[in-house]
Amino acid sequence: MELTRRGAIRLAGVAGLAATTGAVLAAVPASPALASQYLWLWCHQCQGLWFGGNYISGACPATGITGHSLAGSGAYTLPTDSDNVPGQRGWVWCNRCQGLWYGRNSTRGACPAGPGGHDSAGSGGYTPMNNSGGGQGDWRWCRQCQGMWFAANGTGGACPAPGTAGHSLVGSGNYHLDVGD
């Protein structure tokens, strides 16, 4: 299979991220038919989902303003709204903290990068599978910060909303994310 321009750029980004962290990666070309976005990562410190393809680690609520950690994370692929797949539309990327958050509520939530809530400027829309689908389940929406977090580890992680003891499961569906490309 021929490596596309998009696949080469993606591979270069992943290889750069791997070199930074000391990881070893195998070269696997991307599927040119997919518009989904690769390289979403889980942060073991806050349990949140963040985008690692920008070469910055954003802001993690577990460590203050310092960045998210990719230690122990797989690389997740999120369908974009343009993929025309079933799921819940309205999820966006925050350019301040690098996290995924639900942007269709009346609040911008709490952003660990500082006051004012999340900022979706420059983001496309994402459509994670809700309450069904393949991939890894137990990803949840936190009503306090509006972010997506992983609930299967038995901890609420660190939520940036003031006065909270971690992310909240209240009102959330069970989201499923694809690991890999």
N, C-alpha and C positions, 0 to 999 in steps of 0.2 A: 504494500500500500504506500502511496506517495505521501510524504509529509507536506501538508498545506502551509501557507504563510501563517495562518492563524495558529496552527499546531506548532510551528517552529517558534513563534513568539511565546506561546504558552509554555513550551518546553524550556525555552531560555529563561523565562521567569521562574519556573519551578526549580530549574537547576541552580539559578542564582540563590534562591531561598534555601535550597538544600545545602549549597556550599556554605552559606552563612551559618547554618545550624549544624553542619557536619554530617548531614544525612547522605545516604547513597540512594540514587534513583535509577530506575531502568527507563530507557527512552521508549515511550509508547506514543505513536502519533494520535492526534485528536481526530475525532469524527467530524468531517466538514459539514455534515448535515445538521448538526445540533447547534442551537443558539444558546444553550444552557451555559452558565458560568461556573467554571472550575476554580478550585483553590480557596474555598471557604473552609475555615478551620475552627476546631473546638479549643477553647482556652481552659485548661485544667484549673486555673486559679479562680476564675469567676463562673465557670461552666457555660459561658456565652459563646455564640457563634460570631465569628469575625472574618473579614476578607483579607487573605494574606497575599493577594496578587499585586498590591501596591508598594511592596517593599518597605512598608512601615507597619508597626504593630499596634497602632492606635492607642487608646487609653483603656486600662483595665480597672474596674472598680475595686478589685481585691488588692491592688498594689498602689492605689492612688493614681497619679497621672502617668506612671510608667506603663509600658505596653503589655498586650496580651502575650501569652506563651503558646507556642505550637507544640511543645513537648507532649508526646503521646497521642497526638491527633492524627487522624486520617485526613485526606483531602476530600471535601464534599463538593458535589455538583448540584447547583440549584437551577431549576427551570426558570426561564425568564417569562414574563407575560407574553412575549412574542412567540413562545413555543406552542401556544394554544393547547395546553395540557390541563386536565382537571386538577383542581387544588384551590387554595385560597389566594386570590390576588390581593395586592395592596402592601406587600412587604417591600421595604426599601433599605438601601445601604446608607449608613450615617458616615459622612465624610470627615466627621470629627473623631469618633471613637473607632471607626471601621466595622462596627457591629451591624447586624441585621435587626430591623425593628418594624413594627406594624404601623404604617403611616395613614391608615384610614379612620383612626379614632380622632376625637376632638382635642387630643393632647399630643405633644411631641415627646412625651415621656421624660425620663431622667437620663441624661447622657453623662458618662463618667469623665468626659473631657471638659466639663464645666457647666455653668448655668445656661439656661435657655433651651434645654432639651436637644433632641437629635436634630440633625440637619440633613435633608435628603437631596440637596443641590448636587447635580451631576449623576444621580442614581437612576437606573432603570428600575422596572418593577419585577418582582420575583413571585413565583407561584409554588410554594412548597405543598406537598400532598398533606391533606388533613384527615385524620381518622381512618386512613387506609393507605394502601400502596406498599411497594417494596422498600428496600433500603432499611436504614436504621431508624427505629421508632423511638418514642419517648423524648422527642424534642418538644418544648413547650413555649407558649407565649407568657410573658410576665406582665400582668396588668399594671404593675407598679412602675416599671421602666419602659414598657412596650417592646422589650427585646426578646430574642429567641435564646433559649438556654436548654441544656441537657439535664433531664431530671432523673435519669436511671442510676446515678451514682449515690443516691441516698443523701444528698446535700442540696440545699437551696442555693449554693454558690454565694456570690457577692452581687447584690443588686445595688445600683447607684442611687436609687430613690432614697431620700433622707428618712431616717427612722425605721428602716426595714431590717429584718434579720436574715435576708436572703430573698431570692426570687419567689414569686407566688405561683401556685398551680391553679388558683381560683379562676374559673371561666375559660380555661385553656382546652383546646383540643389536643390530640396526640399527632404531632407532625412527623413525617417520614422523610429522611434525606438520603440521597444516593451517595454512597462512598465511591470515590473515583470518578472517572470520566466516561 
